[in-house]
Amino acid sequence: MTRRKIAIKKIENVAARQVAFSKRRKGLFKKAMELSTLCDAEIALLVFSASGKLFDYASTSTRQVIERRNLYSDVNLVKSYQPSQELQVEGEYFKLNKEIEEKTLEIRQLNGEDLQGLSVKDLRKLEDLLSTSLHRVSKAKVKVFEQEISVLKKKEDGLKEENQRLKKVVRFLSLILLFTKSMEENQRLDQARWLEDEQDQPSDAPPTTRLLFPE
């Protein structure tokens, strides 16, 4: 089972805050002692609790380290500490990594996860954030719907124009068809009259020539 990461912020519960202070103070002093031993560094560490109680650690003497610090002016202290580019990159990496962890935890909490340990105040902030996010999502959804409706209306107008064009084409073709049928009917009637005239003429009469399409 993996340990759940705790958000770096003030612990509201007093008892839990005291327990965390005690554990982390011991860990801090242990790291200071290891740094002093491994690297031969002269270290003095002063910690005041919320109640004002002093806790200190020194690799040699706290007073000696303080006096040594007082030999430096503020300008000399700034000049004496110029972190290398590697340390700067490492620090930036840890800073970004911390931001990613915080944002990841925030997203998980928005999804209803990792809510254990949150105070009523934190839950209310989360609720307000969810309400704001829901409002933004609703506005975005309405905007998308409006865009889709606009696209559908344009398609509808295009279909109407195409329908009108097709109606004109069909009407034109119908007129052509009617005209063609009328011409054929006239031609058939003229041929029938011509045949009747031919039958009515005497057999010894010269044949008459009749135009199918009189001028």
Backbone as ProteinMPNN parsed JSONL, in Angstrom:
{"seq_chain_A": "MTRRKIAIKKIENVAARQVAFSKRRKGLFKKAMELSTLCDAEIALLVFSASGKLFDYASTSTRQVIERRNLYSDVNLVKSYQPSQELQVEGEYFKLNKEIEEKTLEIRQLNGEDLQGLSVKDLRKLEDLLSTSLHRVSKAKVKVFEQEISVLKKKEDGLKEENQRLKKVVRFLSLILLFTKSMEENQRLDQARWLEDEQDQPSDAPPTTRLLFPE", "coords_chain_A": {"N_chain_A": [[0.851, -1.194, 0.0], [0.685, 2.113, -0.979], [2.001, 5.158, 0.361], [-0.025, 7.932, 1.13], [0.318, 11.114, -0.253], [0.754, 14.163, 1.462], [-0.763, 17.312, 1.303], [1.149, 20.278, 1.151], [0.53, 22.418, 3.399], [-0.832, 24.471, 6.032], [-1.655, 22.563, 8.852], [-4.807, 22.112, 10.074], [-5.928, 20.795, 12.271], [-5.115, 20.737, 15.638], [-3.919, 18.743, 17.282], [-3.013, 16.888, 15.364], [-1.223, 18.574, 14.077], [0.751, 18.995, 16.019], [1.781, 16.398, 16.282], [2.813, 16.025, 13.705], [4.731, 18.06, 13.703], [6.542, 17.168, 15.658], [7.502, 14.738, 14.522], [8.606, 15.589, 12.064], [10.468, 17.46, 12.905], [12.352, 15.886, 14.223], [13.228, 14.397, 12.041], [14.364, 16.458, 10.516], [16.486, 17.333, 12.153], [17.973, 14.977, 12.151], [18.754, 14.817, 9.446], [20.344, 17.11, 9.348], [22.435, 16.379, 11.068], [23.491, 14.184, 9.632], [24.374, 15.511, 7.313], [26.341, 17.146, 8.406], [28.151, 15.22, 9.359], [28.811, 13.633, 7.094], [29.786, 15.502, 5.244], [31.476, 17.146, 6.586], [30.543, 19.602, 7.498], [29.808, 22.687, 9.131], [27.244, 23.178, 11.21], [24.368, 24.807, 12.476], [21.238, 24.674, 13.928], [18.178, 26.118, 14.538], [14.983, 25.903, 15.961], [11.778, 27.026, 16.546], [8.852, 26.189, 18.168], [5.239, 26.35, 17.657], [4.244, 27.124, 20.081], [6.346, 28.516, 21.115], [8.525, 27.186, 22.117], [11.969, 26.293, 22.209], [14.044, 24.454, 20.045], [17.142, 23.068, 19.295], [20.075, 22.346, 17.316], [23.517, 21.671, 16.885], [26.541, 21.214, 15.147], [28.97, 21.772, 16.244], [29.143, 24.203, 18.122], [26.394, 26.159, 18.927], [26.548, 28.929, 19.513], [29.092, 29.492, 18.513], [28.764, 29.033, 15.772], [26.852, 31.013, 15.212], [28.317, 33.336, 15.793], [30.254, 33.128, 13.845], [28.694, 33.426, 11.617], [27.943, 36.086, 11.942], [30.195, 37.426, 11.166], [29.982, 37.843, 8.528], [28.74, 40.198, 6.238], [25.537, 41.229, 4.918], [25.829, 41.506, 2.145], [28.145, 40.034, 1.62], [27.218, 37.539, 2.295], [25.364, 37.032, 0.289], [27.051, 36.984, -1.926], [28.666, 34.855, -1.251], [27.095, 32.685, -1.527], [26.379, 31.257, -4.316], [24.616, 29.4, -6.175], [25.311, 26.581, -8.249], [24.762, 26.015, -11.787], [23.721, 23.503, -12.151], [22.541, 22.975, -9.665], [20.605, 24.946, -9.719], [18.984, 24.105, -11.856], [18.143, 21.687, -10.815], [16.715, 22.603, -8.603], [14.667, 24.005, -9.916], [13.483, 21.867, -11.171], [12.457, 20.357, -9.001], [10.663, 22.239, -8.075], [8.819, 22.48, -10.184], [7.964, 19.839, -10.223], [6.708, 19.678, -7.773], [4.597, 21.461, -8.196], [3.232, 20.049, -10.168], [2.432, 17.795, -8.712], [0.728, 19.028, -6.871], [-1.267, 20.047, -8.57], [-2.166, 17.665, -9.66], [-3.216, 16.409, -7.398], [-5.239, 18.232, -6.881], [-6.887, 17.855, -9.112], [-7.651, 15.199, -8.704], [-9.111, 15.51, -6.347], [-11.165, 17.107, -7.306], [-12.428, 15.204, -8.769], [-13.582, 13.786, -6.8], [-11.898, 12.23, -5.234], [-9.384, 11.287, -2.778], [-10.236, 12.831, -0.535], [-10.007, 12.605, 2.136], [-9.157, 13.907, 5.286], [-9.514, 16.569, 4.652], [-10.61, 19.764, 5.693], [-13.704, 21.352, 6.777], [-13.719, 23.883, 5.705], [-11.943, 23.621, 3.564], [-13.384, 21.796, 2.008], [-15.587, 23.345, 1.361], [-14.363, 25.286, -0.228], [-13.579, 23.644, -2.305], [-16.086, 22.873, -3.21], [-17.086, 25.333, -4.125], [-15.273, 25.761, -6.182], [-15.92, 23.636, -7.875], [-18.536, 24.389, -8.559], [-18.037, 26.738, -9.984], [-16.515, 25.667, -12.083], [-18.434, 23.973, -13.225], [-20.267, 25.865, -14.139], [-18.716, 27.116, -16.113], [-18.348, 24.969, -17.847], [-20.988, 24.571, -18.651], [-21.493, 26.941, -20.039], [-19.639, 26.659, -22.11], [-20.7, 24.392, -23.339], [-23.182, 25.331, -24.244], [-22.269, 27.188, -26.096], [-21.036, 25.507, -27.971], [-23.291, 24.09, -28.854], [-24.704, 26.199, -30.062], [-22.979, 26.803, -32.176], [-23.145, 24.392, -33.622], [-25.87, 24.456, -34.32], [-25.876, 26.704, -35.958], [-24.301, 25.758, -38.087], [-25.97, 23.697, -39.025], [-28.177, 25.213, -39.864], [-27.06, 26.607, -41.996], [-26.558, 24.455, -43.703], [-29.207, 23.688, -44.116], [-30.227, 25.953, -45.478], [-28.68, 25.765, -47.787], [-29.638, 23.336, -48.83], [-32.266, 24.076, -49.355], [-31.91, 25.988, -51.388], [-30.792, 24.324, -53.365], [-32.94, 22.64, -53.755], [-34.851, 24.408, -54.85], [-33.539, 25.046, -57.229], [-33.51, 22.542, -58.484], [-36.265, 22.202, -58.828], [-36.822, 24.171, -60.735], [-35.363, 23.153, -62.875], [-36.758, 20.74, -63.33], [-39.272, 21.777, -64.003], [-38.625, 23.142, -66.359], [-37.771, 20.998, -67.977], [-40.194, 19.627, -68.128], [-41.772, 21.393, -69.623], [-40.382, 21.3, -72.038], [-40.837, 18.628, -72.692], [-43.642, 18.617, -72.996], [-43.873, 20.362, -75.15], [-42.532, 18.893, -77.12], [-44.199, 16.635, -77.327], [-46.507, 17.893, -78.287], [-45.638, 18.819, -80.792], [-45.162, 16.357, -82.037], [-47.747, 15.33, -82.04], [-49.086, 17.185, -83.7], [-47.689, 16.699, -86.045], [-48.488, 14.072, -86.522], [-51.236, 14.412, -86.96], [-51.212, 15.996, -89.283], [-50.091, 14.208, -91.083], [-52.115, 12.308, -91.131], [-54.261, 13.792, -92.273], [-53.18, 14.272, -94.794], [-53.027, 11.717, -95.868], [-55.77, 11.187, -96.027], [-56.558, 13.087, -97.901], [-55.219, 12.128, -100.122], [-56.539, 9.772, -100.575], [-59.065, 10.717, -101.313], [-58.718, 11.912, -103.858], [-59.077, 11.478, -107.508], [-58.15, 8.458, -109.257], [-56.794, 8.853, -111.655], [-55.791, 11.34, -111.36], [-53.07, 13.604, -111.044], [-50.563, 12.965, -108.54], [-50.614, 14.747, -105.535], [-48.495, 16.983, -103.859], [-47.8, 17.333, -100.498], [-46.896, 19.332, -97.854], [-45.358, 18.323, -94.866], [-44.874, 20.022, -92.83], [-46.378, 22.776, -93.072], [-45.763, 26.027, -94.493]], "CA_chain_A": [[0.0, 0.0, 0.0], [1.505, 3.307, -1.088], [1.667, 6.223, 1.297], [-0.705, 9.063, 0.512], [1.058, 12.355, -0.097], [0.028, 15.199, 2.189], [-0.599, 18.643, 0.723], [1.992, 21.143, 1.981], [-0.193, 23.581, 3.883], [-0.995, 24.425, 7.476], [-2.571, 21.54, 9.368], [-5.796, 22.801, 10.901], [-6.123, 20.066, 13.531], [-3.995, 21.063, 16.539], [-3.242, 17.517, 17.704], [-2.287, 16.369, 14.205], [-0.126, 19.496, 13.804], [1.817, 18.735, 16.996], [2.398, 15.122, 15.93], [3.612, 16.254, 12.506], [5.889, 18.877, 14.087], [7.502, 16.329, 16.375], [8.12, 13.787, 13.601], [9.41, 16.263, 11.046], [11.604, 18.09, 13.59], [13.354, 14.844, 14.432], [13.795, 14.095, 10.727], [15.206, 17.588, 10.112], [17.728, 17.268, 12.93], [18.728, 13.816, 11.68], [19.38, 15.189, 8.182], [21.406, 18.07, 9.649], [23.553, 15.62, 11.627], [24.09, 13.417, 8.544], [25.094, 16.455, 6.456], [27.552, 17.562, 9.122], [29.081, 14.094, 9.46], [29.253, 13.196, 5.77], [30.429, 16.573, 4.465], [32.307, 17.961, 7.474], [29.972, 20.949, 7.483], [29.51, 23.254, 10.452], [25.806, 23.435, 11.115], [23.587, 25.169, 13.655], [19.836, 24.662, 13.533], [17.287, 26.612, 15.585], [13.577, 25.713, 15.624], [10.825, 27.433, 17.574], [7.534, 25.61, 17.942], [4.153, 27.331, 17.668], [4.089, 27.593, 21.46], [7.517, 29.307, 21.482], [9.578, 26.353, 22.689], [13.162, 26.255, 21.365], [14.757, 23.206, 19.777], [18.332, 23.431, 18.537], [21.098, 21.346, 17.04], [24.751, 22.273, 16.376], [27.61, 20.226, 14.966], [30.029, 22.147, 17.205], [28.523, 25.054, 19.134], [25.446, 27.088, 18.32], [27.089, 30.283, 19.641], [30.231, 29.624, 17.605], [28.242, 29.159, 14.401], [26.204, 32.324, 15.101], [29.384, 34.347, 15.722], [30.876, 33.014, 12.523], [27.757, 34.024, 10.663], [27.946, 37.539, 12.113], [31.37, 37.991, 10.511], [29.597, 38.139, 7.151], [27.685, 41.184, 5.994], [24.497, 40.688, 4.039], [26.366, 41.455, 0.781], [29.069, 38.895, 1.539], [26.444, 36.31, 2.343], [24.795, 36.824, -1.038], [28.136, 36.607, -2.834], [29.251, 33.564, -0.879], [26.21, 31.597, -1.961], [25.999, 31.322, -5.718], [24.377, 28.002, -6.556], [25.724, 26.213, -9.598], [23.667, 25.843, -12.742], [23.128, 22.188, -11.904], [21.641, 23.09, -8.523], [19.465, 25.749, -10.131], [18.122, 23.246, -12.662], [17.543, 20.715, -9.897], [15.704, 23.306, -7.83], [13.538, 24.261, -10.795], [12.822, 20.575, -11.402], [11.661, 20.022, -7.82], [9.569, 23.204, -7.995], [7.809, 22.071, -11.165], [7.425, 18.553, -9.79], [5.78, 19.964, -6.68], [3.396, 22.051, -8.791], [2.507, 18.967, -10.841], [1.793, 16.984, -7.677], [-0.387, 19.786, -6.308], [-2.336, 20.094, -9.56], [-2.71, 16.309, -9.772], [-4.063, 16.208, -6.223], [-6.42, 19.076, -7.054], [-7.755, 17.193, -10.093], [-8.225, 14.016, -8.052], [-10.129, 15.977, -5.405], [-12.312, 17.538, -8.101], [-13.106, 13.969, -9.179], [-14.142, 13.143, -5.617], [-10.928, 11.305, -4.651], [-8.425, 11.84, -1.814], [-10.889, 13.883, 0.245], [-9.77, 12.376, 3.552], [-8.293, 14.879, 5.94], [-9.877, 17.943, 4.3], [-11.478, 20.424, 6.66], [-14.961, 21.865, 6.221], [-13.355, 25.055, 4.91], [-11.371, 23.135, 2.303], [-14.474, 21.191, 1.237], [-16.401, 24.433, 0.823], [-13.598, 25.856, -1.348], [-13.675, 22.676, -3.398], [-17.449, 22.954, -3.726], [-17.175, 26.568, -4.915], [-14.506, 25.549, -7.418], [-16.722, 22.766, -8.727], [-19.659, 25.175, -9.077], [-17.49, 27.623, -11.023], [-16.152, 24.834, -13.231], [-19.679, 23.515, -13.842], [-20.817, 27.007, -14.866], [-17.91, 27.294, -17.319], [-18.657, 23.857, -18.748], [-22.325, 24.814, -19.208], [-21.361, 28.005, -21.037], [-18.941, 26.078, -23.263], [-21.631, 23.469, -24.002], [-24.152, 26.16, -24.967], [-21.571, 27.764, -27.246], [-20.872, 24.433, -28.965], [-24.617, 23.849, -29.424], [-25.026, 27.317, -30.957], [-22.184, 26.628, -33.385], [-23.719, 23.279, -34.378], [-27.14, 24.92, -34.882], [-25.532, 27.592, -37.067], [-23.86, 24.915, -39.209], [-27.152, 23.006, -39.558], [-28.987, 26.185, -40.58], [-26.406, 26.85, -43.282], [-26.833, 23.293, -44.54], [-30.618, 23.744, -44.48], [-30.367, 26.974, -46.52], [-28.091, 25.21, -49.003], [-30.565, 22.334, -49.369], [-33.417, 24.785, -49.91], [-31.499, 26.555, -52.673], [-30.647, 23.218, -54.308], [-34.293, 22.16, -54.055], [-35.449, 25.371, -55.769], [-32.881, 24.895, -58.522], [-34.004, 21.302, -59.094], [-37.647, 22.422, -59.245], [-36.775, 24.924, -61.988], [-34.907, 22.239, -63.922], [-37.861, 19.821, -63.615], [-40.31, 22.542, -64.709], [-38.135, 23.383, -67.72], [-37.822, 19.731, -68.714], [-41.613, 19.307, -68.365], [-42.208, 22.224, -70.734], [-39.783, 20.747, -73.251], [-41.535, 17.379, -72.992], [-44.96, 18.957, -73.513], [-43.699, 20.931, -76.481], [-42.182, 17.794, -78.024], [-45.418, 15.844, -77.551], [-47.404, 18.693, -79.118], [-45.096, 18.776, -82.141], [-45.404, 15.023, -82.577], [-49.187, 15.195, -82.292], [-49.383, 17.975, -84.895], [-47.137, 15.996, -87.205], [-49.336, 12.891, -86.773], [-52.486, 14.886, -87.548], [-50.944, 16.437, -90.653], [-49.912, 13.015, -91.903], [-53.435, 11.691, -91.31], [-55.006, 14.607, -93.256], [-52.56, 14.08, -96.109], [-53.471, 10.417, -96.359], [-57.185, 11.307, -96.383], [-56.623, 13.829, -99.169], [-54.744, 11.246, -101.177], [-57.598, 8.795, -100.862], [-60.206, 11.399, -101.939], [-58.393, 12.307, -105.228], [-59.284, 10.412, -108.51], [-56.97, 7.63, -109.487], [-56.014, 9.344, -112.766], [-55.273, 12.676, -111.042], [-51.653, 13.549, -110.618], [-50.401, 13.012, -107.066], [-50.306, 16.07, -104.96], [-47.409, 17.007, -102.844], [-48.24, 18.077, -99.302], [-45.815, 19.51, -96.87], [-45.682, 17.883, -93.498], [-44.824, 21.211, -91.981], [-46.726, 23.89, -93.966], [-45.112, 27.297, -94.16]], "C_chain_A": [[0.882, 1.238, 0.0], [1.038, 4.365, -0.099], [1.021, 7.388, 0.551], [0.062, 10.337, 0.79], [0.161, 13.42, 0.533], [0.288, 16.54, 1.521], [0.184, 19.528, 1.682], [1.215, 22.424, 2.291], [-0.392, 23.401, 5.395], [-2.025, 23.373, 7.876], [-3.517, 22.2, 10.367], [-5.979, 22.12, 12.258], [-4.898, 20.246, 14.423], [-3.22, 19.815, 16.932], [-2.416, 16.939, 16.553], [-1.086, 17.26, 13.877], [1.046, 19.256, 14.758], [2.541, 17.429, 16.678], [3.301, 15.295, 14.71], [4.861, 17.065, 12.829], [6.962, 18.035, 14.756], [8.243, 15.392, 15.427], [9.058, 14.485, 12.634], [10.61, 16.992, 11.67], [12.723, 17.076, 13.803], [14.029, 14.471, 13.106], [14.721, 15.193, 10.246], [16.534, 17.567, 10.856], [18.599, 16.097, 12.489], [19.448, 14.134, 10.38], [20.521, 16.181, 8.408], [22.643, 17.357, 10.197], [24.254, 14.816, 10.533], [24.902, 14.319, 7.617], [26.397, 16.897, 7.114], [28.593, 16.452, 9.139], [29.657, 13.724, 8.097], [30.101, 14.243, 5.065], [31.321, 17.475, 5.313], [31.848, 19.415, 7.463], [29.673, 21.389, 8.905], [28.074, 23.769, 10.401], [25.251, 23.82, 12.477], [22.139, 25.314, 13.205], [18.99, 25.079, 14.727], [15.851, 26.479, 15.112], [12.737, 26.137, 16.814], [9.457, 26.848, 17.214], [6.484, 26.713, 17.975], [3.926, 27.9, 19.07], [5.292, 28.393, 21.946], [8.647, 28.494, 22.084], [10.735, 26.22, 21.701], [13.709, 24.838, 21.265], [15.961, 23.562, 18.915], [19.253, 22.236, 18.361], [22.309, 22.084, 16.489], [25.804, 21.182, 16.269], [28.784, 20.502, 15.906], [29.393, 22.909, 18.363], [27.612, 26.04, 18.423], [25.974, 28.516, 18.366], [28.233, 30.506, 18.657], [29.759, 29.799, 16.161], [27.59, 30.519, 14.202], [27.254, 33.423, 14.986], [30.083, 34.311, 14.369], [29.972, 33.619, 11.449], [27.802, 35.538, 10.75], [29.168, 38.207, 11.484], [31.069, 38.387, 9.061], [28.553, 39.251, 7.14], [26.652, 40.547, 5.071], [24.986, 40.562, 2.604], [27.279, 40.257, 0.616], [28.331, 37.568, 1.558], [25.834, 35.995, 0.976], [25.863, 36.362, -2.01], [28.674, 35.22, -2.532], [28.388, 32.394, -1.324], [25.753, 31.872, -3.379], [25.819, 29.894, -6.215], [24.774, 27.755, -8.006], [24.507, 26.051, -10.491], [22.955, 24.514, -12.526], [22.146, 22.242, -10.741], [20.403, 23.912, -8.877], [18.468, 24.914, -10.938], [17.407, 22.244, -11.771], [16.443, 21.364, -9.064], [14.46, 23.609, -8.645], [12.749, 22.982, -11.052], [11.917, 20.213, -10.221], [10.468, 20.964, -7.679], [8.442, 22.814, -8.948], [7.149, 20.754, -10.764], [6.409, 18.746, -8.661], [4.481, 20.555, -7.214], [2.555, 20.983, -9.474], [1.769, 18.106, -9.822], [0.581, 17.707, -7.089], [-1.568, 19.825, -7.275], [-2.997, 18.717, -9.722], [-3.643, 16.005, -8.61], [-5.347, 17.016, -6.346], [-7.406, 18.431, -8.029], [-8.425, 15.972, -9.469], [-9.322, 14.421, -7.07], [-11.364, 16.478, -6.13], [-13.113, 16.343, -8.594], [-13.677, 13.199, -8.0], [-13.211, 12.159, -4.95], [-10.019, 12.058, -3.668], [-9.023, 13.006, -1.019], [-10.67, 13.708, 1.752], [-8.826, 13.445, 4.107], [-8.608, 16.322, 5.597], [-10.825, 18.51, 5.348], [-12.765, 20.888, 5.971], [-14.685, 23.069, 5.318], [-12.806, 24.64, 3.547], [-12.454, 22.53, 1.408], [-15.377, 22.259, 0.625], [-15.691, 25.102, -0.357], [-13.683, 24.938, -2.571], [-15.048, 22.712, -4.041], [-17.633, 24.202, -4.594], [-16.439, 26.419, -6.24], [-15.268, 24.677, -8.405], [-17.902, 23.52, -9.345], [-19.2, 26.102, -10.197], [-17.145, 26.838, -12.278], [-17.396, 24.354, -13.973], [-20.319, 24.63, -14.663], [-20.05, 27.232, -16.168], [-18.199, 26.196, -18.341], [-20.012, 24.071, -19.419], [-22.264, 25.88, -20.288], [-20.685, 27.47, -22.301], [-19.866, 25.154, -24.051], [-22.66, 24.248, -24.817], [-23.512, 26.755, -26.22], [-21.39, 26.73, -28.355], [-22.208, 24.137, -29.637], [-24.997, 24.955, -30.41], [-24.252, 27.197, -32.264], [-22.741, 25.503, -34.252], [-25.041, 23.679, -35.029], [-26.891, 25.827, -36.078], [-25.109, 26.797, -38.299], [-25.05, 24.21, -39.851], [-28.054, 23.962, -40.334], [-28.387, 26.498, -41.942], [-26.646, 25.681, -44.233], [-28.288, 23.3, -45.017], [-30.848, 24.758, -45.6], [-29.806, 26.463, -47.848], [-29.002, 24.193, -49.66], [-31.805, 22.994, -49.98], [-33.079, 25.375, -51.274], [-31.371, 25.463, -53.732], [-32.014, 22.679, -54.72], [-34.995, 23.09, -55.044], [-34.848, 25.243, -57.17], [-33.388, 23.645, -59.249], [-35.449, 21.452, -59.566], [-37.693, 23.178, -60.573], [-36.352, 24.025, -63.144], [-36.033, 21.288, -64.326], [-38.965, 20.529, -64.386], [-39.904, 22.793, -66.169], [-38.202, 22.121, -68.569], [-39.26, 19.328, -69.03], [-42.147, 20.105, -69.54], [-41.661, 21.7, -72.058], [-40.504, 19.475, -73.673], [-42.923, 17.647, -73.578], [-44.879, 19.519, -74.927], [-43.385, 19.837, -77.499], [-43.405, 16.941, -78.344], [-46.383, 16.6, -78.462], [-46.955, 18.688, -80.568], [-45.364, 17.418, -82.784], [-46.876, 14.823, -82.919], [-49.601, 15.98, -83.539], [-48.888, 17.274, -86.146], [-48.003, 14.786, -87.557], [-50.658, 13.303, -87.429], [-52.297, 15.336, -88.99], [-50.777, 15.24, -91.589], [-51.26, 12.33, -92.163], [-54.263, 12.469, -92.327], [-54.453, 14.381, -94.658], [-53.0, 12.746, -96.718], [-54.938, 10.456, -96.776], [-57.342, 12.031, -97.711], [-56.185, 12.946, -100.329], [-55.823, 10.236, -101.559], [-58.783, 9.438, -101.58], [-59.934, 11.796, -103.389], [-58.674, 11.143, -106.183], [-57.976, 9.675, -108.782], [-56.119, 8.136, -110.614], [-55.462, 10.729, -112.526], [-53.821, 12.574, -110.611], [-51.529, 13.641, -109.098], [-50.028, 14.406, -106.605], [-49.219, 15.916, -103.907], [-47.853, 17.875, -101.67], [-47.09, 18.141, -98.293], [-46.267, 19.025, -95.491], [-45.721, 19.071, -92.531], [-45.119, 22.407, -92.865], [-46.075, 25.161, -93.508], [-46.157, 28.272, -93.601]], "O_chain_A": [[1.732, 1.399, 0.876], [-0.144, 4.459, 0.234], [1.473, 7.776, -0.527], [0.419, 10.615, 1.935], [-1.013, 13.56, 0.189], [1.433, 16.869, 1.208], [-0.08, 19.533, 2.884], [1.252, 23.387, 1.524], [-0.153, 22.328, 5.949], [-3.117, 23.304, 7.313], [-3.087, 22.769, 11.371], [-6.164, 22.791, 13.273], [-3.777, 19.943, 14.014], [-1.989, 19.824, 16.917], [-1.264, 16.548, 16.742], [-0.047, 16.761, 13.445], [2.204, 19.309, 14.344], [3.765, 17.351, 16.788], [4.418, 14.778, 14.681], [5.933, 16.791, 12.291], [8.148, 18.171, 14.456], [9.464, 15.26, 15.509], [10.178, 14.027, 12.408], [11.653, 17.124, 11.029], [13.897, 17.378, 13.588], [15.24, 14.257, 13.054], [15.752, 14.911, 9.635], [17.589, 17.762, 10.253], [19.824, 16.21, 12.457], [20.613, 13.774, 10.211], [21.549, 16.106, 7.736], [23.768, 17.694, 9.831], [25.483, 14.766, 10.502], [25.992, 13.945, 7.183], [27.43, 17.007, 6.453], [29.783, 16.711, 8.955], [30.865, 13.524, 7.968], [31.045, 13.894, 4.356], [31.862, 18.461, 4.812], [32.662, 20.338, 7.423], [29.331, 20.579, 9.767], [27.748, 24.68, 9.639], [25.614, 23.238, 13.499], [21.852, 25.995, 12.22], [19.07, 24.475, 15.797], [15.521, 26.888, 13.999], [12.946, 25.679, 17.937], [8.978, 27.001, 16.091], [6.792, 27.865, 18.281], [3.466, 29.032, 19.217], [5.277, 28.901, 23.068], [9.643, 29.068, 22.524], [10.516, 26.055, 20.501], [13.822, 24.122, 22.26], [15.826, 24.274, 17.92], [19.226, 21.271, 19.125], [22.156, 23.023, 15.708], [25.95, 20.343, 17.158], [29.498, 19.585, 16.311], [29.137, 22.354, 19.432], [28.004, 26.676, 17.445], [25.868, 29.245, 17.38], [28.337, 31.567, 18.042], [30.299, 30.621, 15.421], [27.747, 31.127, 13.144], [27.107, 34.34, 14.178], [30.455, 35.35, 13.823], [30.444, 34.242, 10.498], [27.708, 36.212, 9.725], [29.176, 39.422, 11.29], [31.805, 39.163, 8.45], [27.609, 39.244, 7.93], [26.87, 39.468, 4.519], [24.609, 39.62, 1.907], [27.213, 39.547, -0.386], [28.75, 36.598, 0.927], [25.794, 34.838, 0.558], [25.631, 35.466, -2.821], [29.088, 34.494, -3.436], [28.865, 31.269, -1.479], [24.825, 32.651, -3.596], [26.785, 29.256, -6.631], [24.593, 28.611, -8.872], [23.375, 25.962, -10.017], [21.74, 24.413, -12.698], [21.068, 21.65, -10.795], [19.3, 23.627, -8.411], [17.259, 25.005, -10.728], [16.217, 21.98, -11.945], [15.385, 20.776, -8.841], [13.338, 23.491, -8.152], [11.522, 22.998, -11.141], [10.766, 19.817, -10.405], [9.398, 20.558, -7.226], [7.269, 22.816, -8.576], [5.944, 20.569, -10.937], [5.387, 18.063, -8.606], [3.396, 20.203, -6.752], [1.328, 20.995, -9.384], [0.617, 17.73, -10.04], [-0.457, 17.095, -6.839], [-2.72, 19.661, -6.871], [-4.211, 18.612, -9.896], [-4.713, 15.425, -8.791], [-6.42, 16.547, -5.964], [-8.616, 18.457, -7.801], [-9.615, 15.734, -9.675], [-10.347, 13.748, -6.973], [-12.483, 16.307, -5.647], [-14.321, 16.441, -8.813], [-14.195, 12.094, -8.166], [-13.667, 11.323, -4.17], [-9.9, 13.282, -3.716], [-8.383, 14.045, -0.856], [-11.091, 14.547, 2.548], [-7.84, 13.823, 3.475], [-8.024, 17.228, 6.192], [-11.726, 17.822, 5.826], [-12.892, 20.823, 4.748], [-15.342, 23.248, 4.292], [-13.151, 25.221, 2.518], [-12.442, 22.728, 0.193], [-15.87, 22.099, -0.492], [-16.322, 25.442, -1.358], [-13.837, 25.393, -3.705], [-15.176, 22.599, -5.26], [-18.252, 24.144, -5.657], [-16.905, 26.882, -7.282], [-15.269, 24.933, -9.609], [-18.229, 23.316, -10.514], [-19.87, 26.241, -11.22], [-17.436, 27.269, -13.393], [-17.417, 24.329, -15.204], [-20.849, 24.385, -15.746], [-20.653, 27.504, -17.206], [-18.285, 26.455, -19.541], [-20.174, 23.789, -20.606], [-22.902, 25.748, -21.333], [-21.099, 27.782, -23.417], [-19.826, 25.131, -25.281], [-22.974, 23.873, -25.947], [-24.141, 26.816, -27.276], [-21.569, 27.036, -29.534], [-22.261, 23.952, -30.853], [-25.55, 24.675, -31.474], [-24.796, 27.457, -33.337], [-22.806, 25.635, -35.475], [-25.311, 23.289, -36.164], [-27.591, 25.745, -37.086], [-25.506, 27.118, -39.419], [-25.137, 24.129, -41.076], [-28.635, 23.576, -41.348], [-29.11, 26.639, -42.928], [-26.906, 25.881, -45.419], [-28.574, 22.965, -46.166], [-31.569, 24.477, -46.557], [-30.389, 26.701, -48.906], [-29.139, 24.169, -50.883], [-32.329, 22.529, -50.992], [-33.872, 25.275, -52.21], [-31.795, 25.654, -54.872], [-32.226, 22.309, -55.875], [-35.658, 22.623, -55.97], [-35.561, 25.321, -58.17], [-33.659, 23.672, -60.45], [-35.822, 20.889, -60.595], [-38.509, 22.862, -61.439], [-36.896, 24.11, -64.246], [-36.247, 21.048, -65.514], [-39.536, 19.959, -65.316], [-40.718, 22.675, -67.085], [-38.629, 22.155, -69.724], [-39.522, 18.75, -70.085], [-42.888, 19.573, -70.366], [-42.368, 21.658, -73.065], [-40.757, 19.26, -74.858], [-43.335, 16.992, -74.535], [-45.699, 19.2, -75.787], [-43.911, 19.852, -78.612], [-43.621, 16.567, -79.497], [-47.012, 15.991, -79.326], [-47.777, 18.567, -81.476], [-45.75, 17.346, -83.951], [-47.215, 14.229, -83.942], [-50.387, 15.485, -84.346], [-49.566, 17.251, -87.173], [-48.23, 14.499, -88.732], [-51.143, 12.63, -88.338], [-53.156, 15.074, -89.832], [-51.25, 15.249, -92.725], [-51.516, 11.837, -93.261], [-54.913, 11.855, -93.173], [-55.223, 14.309, -95.615], [-53.303, 12.655, -97.908], [-55.316, 9.832, -97.767], [-58.156, 11.641, -98.547], [-56.752, 13.033, -101.418], [-55.986, 9.897, -102.731], [-59.445, 8.775, -102.378], [-60.904, 12.007, -104.117], [-58.55, 9.98, -105.8], [-56.877, 10.188, -108.57], [-54.905, 7.932, -110.622], [-54.744, 11.263, -113.372], [-53.398, 11.635, -109.936], [-52.318, 14.331, -108.451], [-49.235, 15.115, -107.224], [-49.071, 14.91, -103.214], [-48.238, 19.03, -101.856], [-46.442, 17.15, -97.956], [-47.381, 19.285, -95.037], [-46.488, 19.104, -91.568], [-44.18, 23.016, -93.376], [-45.852, 25.375, -92.316], [-45.822, 29.405, -93.256]]}, "name": "protein", "num_of_chains": 1, "seq": "MTRRKIAIKKIENVAARQVAFSKRRKGLFKKAMELSTLCDAEIALLVFSASGKLFDYASTSTRQVIERRNLYSDVNLVKSYQPSQELQVEGEYFKLNKEIEEKTLEIRQLNGEDLQGLSVKDLRKLEDLLSTSLHRVSKAKVKVFEQEISVLKKKEDGLKEENQRLKKVVRFLSLILLFTKSMEENQRLDQARWLEDEQDQPSDAPPTTRLLFPE"}
